[in-house]
Amino acid sequence: MLKSGCIHPGIMSALSLCGHGDKILIADGNYPLCAKSGDAAKVYLGLTEGIPTVTDVLRALLDCVTVEKAEVMLPDGEEPEIFAEFRTLLGGMKLDGIDRFGFYDACEQPCVCLAISTGEKRTFANLLITVGVA
């Protein structure tokens, strides 16, 4: 029985199959996960509006995997506040921005092993992380 870190069986199972260079999508509640995450294992965590947030899920995943790259969906206007939270949680890591449709395409690639839908309501709060070496 796991007692700390991520304890979700579906997430832990999918993470155990990830290797260096594989990707994990943590999506906000608006993201079309079924249509735009290819063959990735899909986990729907959204319980209520705002629960859990993308940053809640990222914190849990950081206990399990090393992240070597992070990509975000770029809005047309100003940078969303959540991007600063991503950078903080990722130790100041640069966020690579991809336009909306390019981001969808990136999330449908075979290297995306896990796609997690959250209850996040902030817009453009989607994060695609690349698994690094343990």
Contact map, one row per residue, 1 for C-alpha under 8 A:
11100000000000000000000000000000000000000000000000000000000000000000000000000000000000000000000000000000000000000000000000000000000000
11111010000000000000000000000000000000000000000000000000000000000000000000000000000000000000000000000000000000000000000000000000000000
11111010000000000000000000000000000000000000000000000000000000000000000000000000000000000000000000000000000000000000000000000000000000
01111110000000000000000000000000000000000000000000000000000000000000000000000000000000000000000000000000000000000000000000000000000000
01111110000000000000000000000000000000000000000000000000000110110000000000000000000000000000000000000000000000000000000000000000000000
00011111001100000000000000000000000000000000000000000000000110110000000000000000000000000000000000000000000000000000000000000000000000
01111111101100000000000000000000000000000000000000000000000000000000000000000000000000000000000000000000000000000000000000000000000000
00000111111100000000000000000000000000000000000000000000000000000000000000000000000000000000000000000000000000000000000000000000000000
00000011111110000000000000000000000000000000000000000000000000000000000000000000000000000000000000000000000000000000000000000000000000
00000001111111000000000000000000000000000010000000000000000000000000000000000000000000000000000000000000000000000000000000000000000000
00000111111111100000000000000000000000000010000000000000000000000000000000000000000000000000000000000000000000000100000000000000000000
00000111111111110000000000000000000000000000000000000000000000000000000000000000000000000000000000000000000000000000000000000000000000
00000000111111111000000000000000000000000000000000000000000000000000000000000000000000000000000000000000000000000000000000000000000000
00000000011111111100000000000000000000001000000000000000000000000000000000000000000000000000000000000000000000001100000000000000000000
00000000001111111100000000000000000000000000000000000000000000011000000000000000000000000000000000000000000000000100000000000000000000
00000000000111111100000000000000000000000000000000000000000000000000000000000000000000000000000000000000000000000000000000000000000000
00000000000011111110000000000000000000000000000000000000000000000000000000000000000000000000000000000000000000000000000000000000000000
00000000000001111111011000000000000000000000000000000000000000000000000000000000000000000000000000000000000000001000000000000000001000
00000000000000001111110000000000000000000000000000000000000000000000000000000000000000000000000000000000000000000000000000000000001110
00000000000000000111110000000000000000000000000000000000000000000000000000000000000000000000000000000000000000000000000000000000011110
00000000000000000011111000000000000000000000000000000000000000000000000000000000000000000000000000000000000000100000000000000000011100
00000000000000000111111100000000000000000000000000000000000000000000000000000000000000000000000000000000000000111000000000000000011000
00000000000000000100111110000000000000000000000000000000000000000000000000000000000000000000000000000000000000111100000000000001111000
00000000000000000000011111000000000000000000000000000000000000000000000000000000000000000000000000000000000000011111000000000001111000
00000000000000000000001111100000000000000000000000000000000000000000000000000000000000000000000000000000001000010111000000000111100000
00000000000000000000000111110000000000000000000000000100110000000000000000000000000000000000000000000000000000000011110000000111000000
00000000000000000000000011111110100000000000000000000100000000000000000000000000000000000000000000000000000000000011110100001110000000
00000000000000000000000001111110000000000000000000001100000000000000000000000000000000000000000000000000000000000000111111111100000000
00000000000000000000000000111110000000000000010000000000000000000000000000000000000000000000000000000000000000000000111110000000000000
00000000000000000000000000111111000000000000000000000000000000000000000000000000000000000000000000000000000000000000000110100000000000
00000000000000000000000000111111100000000000000000000000000000000000000000000000000000000000000000000000000000000000100000000100000000
00000000000000000000000000000111111100000000000000000000000000000000000000000000000000000000000000000000000000000000000000000000000000
00000000000000000000000000100011111110000100000000000000000000000000000000000000000000000000000000000000000000000011100000000000000000
00000000000000000000000000000001111111000100000000000000000000000000000000000000000000000000000000000000000000000000000000000000000000
00000000000000000000000000000001111111000000000000000000000000000000000000000000000000000000000000000000000000000000000000000000000000
00000000000000000000000000000001111111000000000000000000000000000000000000000000000000000000000000000001101100000000000000000000000000
00000000000000000000000000000000111111110000000000000000000000000000000000000000000000000000000000000001001110010010000000000000000000
00000000000000000000000000000000011111110000000000000000000000000000000000000000000000000000000000000000001111010000000000000000000000
00000000000000000000000000000000000011111000000000000000000000000000000000000000000000000000000000000000000101011000000000000000000000
00000000000000000000000000000000000011111100000000000000000000000000000000000000000000000000000000000000000101011110000000000000000000
00000000000001000000000000000000000000111110000000000000000000000000000000000000000000000000000000000000000000001110000000000000000000
00000000000000000000000000000000110000011111000000000000000000000000000000000000000000000000000000000000000000000111100000000000000000
00000000011000000000000000000000000000001111100000000000000000000000000000000000000000000000000000000000000000000111100000000000000000
00000000000000000000000000000000000000000111110000000000000000000000000000000000000000000000000000000000000000000001110000000000000000
00000000000000000000000000000000000000000011111000010000000000000000000000000000000000000000000000000000000000000001111000000000000000
00000000000000000000000000001000000000000001111111110000000000000000000000000000000000000000000000000000000000000000111100000000000000
00000000000000000000000000000000000000000000111110110000000000000000000000000000000000000000000000000000000000000000011000000000000000
00000000000000000000000000000000000000000000011111110000000000000000000000000000000000000000000000000000000000000000001000000000000000
00000000000000000000000000000000000000000000011111100000000000000000000000000000000000000000000000000000000000000000001110000000000000
00000000000000000000000000000000000000000000010111111000000000000000000000000000000000000000000000000000000000000000011110000000000000
00000000000000000000000000000000000000000000011111111000000000000000000000000000000000000000000000000000000000000000011100000000000000
00000000000000000000000000000000000000000000111101111101100000000000000000000000000000000000000000000000000000000000011100000000000000
00000000000000000000000000010000000000000000000001111111100000000000000000000000000000000000000000000000000000000000011110000000000000
00000000000000000000000001110000000000000000000000011111110000000000000000000000000000000000000000000000000000000000011100001110000000
00000000000000000000000000000000000000000000000000001111111000000000000000000000000011000000000000000000000000000000000000000000000000
00000000000000000000000000000000000000000000000000011111111100000000000000000000000000000000000000000000000000000000000000000000000000
00000000000000000000000001000000000000000000000000011111111110000000000000000000000000000000000000000000000000000000010000000000000000
00000000000000000000000001000000000000000000000000000111111111000000000000000000000000001000000000000000000000000000000000000000000000
00000000000000000000000000000000000000000000000000000011111111100000000000000000000000001000000000000000000000000000000000000000000000
00001100000000000000000000000000000000000000000000000001111111110000000000000000000000000000000000000000000000000000000000000000000000
00001100000000000000000000000000000000000000000000000000111111111000000000000000000000000000000000000000000000000000000000000000000000
00000000000000000000000000000000000000000000000000000000011111111110000000000000000000000000000000000000000000000000000000000000000000
00001100000000000000000000000000000000000000000000000000001111111000000000000000000000000000000000000000000000000000000000000000000000
00001100000000100000000000000000000000000000000000000000000111111100000000000000000000000000000000000000000000000000000000000000000000
00000000000000100000000000000000000000000000000000000000000011111110000000000000000000000000000000000000000000000000000000000000001101
00000000000000000000000000000000000000000000000000000000000001011111000000000000000000000000000000000000000000000000000000000000001111
00000000000000000000000000000000000000000000000000000000000001001111110000000000000000000100000000000000000000000000000000000000111100
00000000000000000000000000000000000000000000000000000000000000000111110000000000000000000000000000000000000000000000000000000000111110
00000000000000000000000000000000000000000000000000000000000000000011111000000000000000000000111100000000000000000000000000000000111100
00000000000000000000000000000000000000000000000000000000000000000011111100000000000000000000111100000000000000000000000000000011110000
00000000000000000000000000000000000000000000000000000000000000000000111110000000000000000000001111000000000000000000000000000011100000
00000000000000000000000000000000000000000000000000000000000000000000011111000000000000000000001111000010000000000000000000011111000000
00000000000000000000000000000000000000000000000000000000000000000000001111100000000000000000000011110010000000000000000000011110000000
00000000000000000000000000000000000000000000000000000000000000000000000111110010000000000000000011110000000000000000000000010000000000
00000000000000000000000000000000000000000000000000000000000000000000000011111111000000000000000000110000000000000000000000010000000000
00000000000000000000000000000000000000000000000000000000000000000000000001111100000000000000000000000000000000000000000000000000000000
00000000000000000000000000000000000000000000000000000000000000000000000000111110000000000000000000000000000000000000000000000000000000
00000000000000000000000000000000000000000000000000000000000000000000000000111111000000000000000000000000000000000000000000000000000000
00000000000000000000000000000000000000000000000000000000000000000000000001101111101000000000000000000000000000000000000000000000000000
00000000000000000000000000000000000000000000000000000000000000000000000000100111111100000000000000000000000000000000000000111000000000
00000000000000000000000000000000000000000000000000000000000000000000000000000011111110000000000000000000000000000000000000000000000000
00000000000000000000000000000000000000000000000000000000000000000000000000000001111111000000000000000000000000000000000001001000000000
00000000000000000000000000000000000000000000000000000000000000000000000000000011111111100000001000000000000000000000000000001000000000
00000000000000000000000000000000000000000000000000000000000000000000000000000001111111110000000000000000000000000000000000000000000000
00000000000000000000000000000000000000000000000000000010000000000000000000000000111111111000000000000000000000000000000000000000000000
00000000000000000000000000000000000000000000000000000010000000000000000000000000011111111100000000000000000000000000000000000000000000
00000000000000000000000000000000000000000000000000000000000000000000000000000000001111111111111000000000000000000000000000000000000000
00000000000000000000000000000000000000000000000000000000000000000000000000000000000111111111100000000000000000000000000000000000000000
00000000000000000000000000000000000000000000000000000000011000000000000000000000000011111111000000000000000000000000000000000000000000
00000000000000000000000000000000000000000000000000000000000000000010000000000000000001111111100000000000000000000000000000000000000000
00000000000000000000000000000000000000000000000000000000000000000000000000000000000000111111100000000000000000000000000000000000000000
00000000000000000000000000000000000000000000000000000000000000000000000000000000000000111111110000000000000000000000000000000000000000
00000000000000000000000000000000000000000000000000000000000000000000110000000000000000110111111000000000000000000000000000000000000000
00000000000000000000000000000000000000000000000000000000000000000000110000000000000000100001111100000000000000000000000000000000000000
00000000000000000000000000000000000000000000000000000000000000000000111100000000001000100000111110000000000000000000000000000000000000
00000000000000000000000000000000000000000000000000000000000000000000111100000000000000000000011111000000000000000000000000000000000000
00000000000000000000000000000000000000000000000000000000000000000000001111000000000000000000001111100000000000000000000000000000000000
00000000000000000000000000000000000000000000000000000000000000000000001111000000000000000000000111110110000000000000000000000000000000
00000000000000000000000000000000000000000000000000000000000000000000000011100000000000000000000011111110000000000000000000000000000000
00000000000000000000000000000000000000000000000000000000000000000000000011100000000000000000000001111111000000000000000000000000000000
00000000000000000000000000000000000000000000000000000000000000000000000000000000000000000000000000111111100000000000000000000000000000
00000000000000000000000000000000000000000000000000000000000000000000000000000000000000000000000001111111110000000000000000000000000000
00000000000000000000000000000000000000000000000000000000000000000000000110000000000000000000000001111111111000000000000000000000000000
00000000000000000000000000000000000110000000000000000000000000000000000000000000000000000000000000011111111100000000000000000000000000
00000000000000000000000000000000000100000000000000000000000000000000000000000000000000000000000000001111111110000000000000000000000000
00000000000000000000000000000000000000000000000000000000000000000000000000000000000000000000000000000111111110000000000000000000000000
00000000000000000000000010000000000111000000000000000000000000000000000000000000000000000000000000000011111110010000000000000001000000
00000000000000000000000000000000000111110000000000000000000000000000000000000000000000000000000000000001111111010000000000000000000000
00000000000000000000000000000000000011000000000000000000000000000000000000000000000000000000000000000000111111110000000000000000000000
00000000000000000000000000000000000001110000000000000000000000000000000000000000000000000000000000000000000111111000000000000000000000
00000000000000000000111000000000000000000000000000000000000000000000000000000000000000000000000000000000000011111000000000000000000000
00000000000000000000011110000000000011110000000000000000000000000000000000000000000000000000000000000000001111111110000000000000000000
00000000000001000100011100000000000000111000000000000000000000000000000000000000000000000000000000000000000001111110000000000000000000
00000000001001100000001110000000000000011110000000000000000000000000000000000000000000000000000000000000000000011111000000000000000000
00000000000000000000000111100000100010011110000000000000000000000000000000000000000000000000000000000000000000011111100000000000000000
00000000000000000000000111100000100000000111100000000000000000000000000000000000000000000000000000000000000000000111110000000000000000
00000000000000000000000001111010100000000111110000000000000000000000000000000000000000000000000000000000000000000011111000000000000000
00000000000000000000000001111000000000000001111001111100100000000000000000000000000000000000000000000000000000000001111100000000000000
00000000000000000000000000011000000000000000111111111100000000000000000000000000000000000000000000000000000000000000111110000000000000
00000000000000000000000000111100000000000000010011111100000000000000000000000000000000000000000000000000000000000000011111001000000000
00000000000000000000000000011100000000000000000011001000000000000000000000000000000000000000000000000000000000000000001111100000000000
00000000000000000000000000010000000000000000000000000000000000000000000000000000010000000000000000000000000000000000000111111000000000
00000000000000000000000000010100000000000000000000000000000000000000000000000001000000000000000000000000000000000000000011111000000000
00000000000000000000000000010000000000000000000000000000000000000000000111100001000000000000000000000000000000000000000001111100000000
00000000000000000000000000110000000000000000000000000100000000000000000110000001011000000000000000000000000000000000000101111110000000
00000000000000000000000011110010000000000000000000000100000000000000000110000000000000000000000000000000000000000000000000011111000000
00000000000000000000000011100000000000000000000000000100000000000000011110000000000000000000000000000000000000000000000000001111100000
00000000000000000000001111000000000000000000000000000000000000000000011100000000000000000000000000000000001000000000000000000111110000
00000000000000000000001110000000000000000000000000000000000000000011111000000000000000000000000000000000000000000000000000000011111000
00000000000000000001111100000000000000000000000000000000000000000011110000000000000000000000000000000000000000000000000000000001111100
00000000000000000111111100000000000000000000000000000000000000001111100000000000000000000000000000000000000000000000000000000000111110
00000000000000000011100000000000000000000000000000000000000000001111100000000000000000000000000000000000000000000000000000000000011111
00000000000000000011000000000000000000000000000000000000000000000101000000000000000000000000000000000000000000000000000000000000001111
00000000000000000000000000000000000000000000000000000000000000001100000000000000000000000000000000000000000000000000000000000000000111
